[in-house]
């Protein structure tokens, strides 16, 4: 019988923050995948190696975790005052779909570097030495991200001494500004707090009723007190991910939270929207040992946060969830703010399974609505491999 040969597509495999994924220039994709739809989704699923009933993604570029099952499509921006349009696809590991409902804050750190190297940024705006300011349009959520990318001798600098907990080796620091990070379209027609409350009683049939902060900032997120779930906030991945009952509980909470936030209209829609919302639990500072063996002292952090992504406890912290944490911490009365001492603040350092992370945000009320002008944090990024990915020609 005849066999369809493989095709090759120019791509770069990059780490951004505590995630990594396959990056494409839109113009390099096959014509049928240059527009949203079934062909694009099928192509990206095959590139990553999904769906995989073995949960390993052996026959693709994915790494069998939510942090490594990611794709990015970039193009020169047609929007005024922006350099690049950035579209993120979270690829399900065991199911045949790509979730386009949110951003990846970690991979956002790699977008500026890719854009410069791919010629998507006007060369006249790039210093020979210094910091390039790359204006990114995040197409999934319709938001602006400003990336500050270090440049040395006219090229992106990737090496350096900036250390990021959750990443093994140091690299160059990339500062990110998430502008006006609160959602405008989903959950409450533009309100940062879709229910209108800083804290709600979230009823989850068969599980319980919990105090919850439901917030749209960076990414829709459901915050719950750790102690209300029977946790301390010092848990590492194994304590949650090895417990099927716990994972089922969190997924049920996520589904009912999505319904309460107006992100879905029917409960069964949550299964097709795995990327958003996120679920996180918070607690007051406590000593613990991170997954790397590093001792984290209560005096060095403002609170503890553990978050789930794509059905599993994240090994560190999603960048977009960090924006939600920083935003909620800046607003007195949220569960995040209360866990951090209940005081006014414009920055917070929180403990996560791999260590700590600092994120800044300044919140204010305008006409009775909470707004945040921007949230700021530092990540790093590095090209891991460049060339071509190959997929069977009939895969999409």
Number of C-alpha atoms within 10 A of each C-alpha: 3 4 8 10 11 13 14 15 17 15 20 20 21 24 24 26 29 25 27 26 26 25 25 23 21 19 14 15 18 16 11 13 19 15 12 10 10 13 17 18 20 18 21 26 30 22 24 28 25 29 18 19 10 11 16 17 22 14 13 20 22 27 19 21 21 24 26 20 27 28 26 26 20 25 19 21 17 11 11 8 12 17 23 25 24 26 25 26 25 26 31 28 28 16 15 15 21 26 18 20 18 23 28 27 27 26 29 30 31 27 28 31 28 23 23 21 12 14 11 19 23 12 11 6 10 19 16 14 14 16 17 20 19 26 23 26 25 21 17 16 21 17 18 21 27 22 24 21 27 24 20 13 10 13 15 23 21 19 15 13 10 14 16 21 23 21 18 10 12 16 19 21 23 25 17 26 21 26 16 17 27 28 23 17 13 18 23 18 12 14 20 27 24 21 17 15 15 18 19 18 12 19 16 16 10 8 12 13 14 18 15 24 26 32 30 29 29 29 27 29 26 25 27 25 24 21 12 14 16 8 15 19 26 23 20 20 17 11 12 18 16 12 10 10 11 15 17 12 16 22 21 18 23 25 27 21 28 27 18 20 24 16 22 18 12 12 15 12 14 22 11 14 21 23 26 23 27 26 26 27 23 30 25 23 24 18 15 21 16 22 19 13 10 12 12 21 13 16 10 14 21 24 26 28 30 26 25 27 21 21 19 18 25 24 24 29 31 25 28 25 28 28 27 29 31 30 35 29 33 26 26 18 18 23 27 32 25 19 21 25 16 16 13 15 19 15 20 21 20 27 32 28 27 23 23 22 21 17 21 22 26 20 21 13 10 9 7 7 12 16 20 22 15 23 28 20 21 23 26 28 30 21 16 12 12 13 10 14 19 15 21 15 13 12 15 17
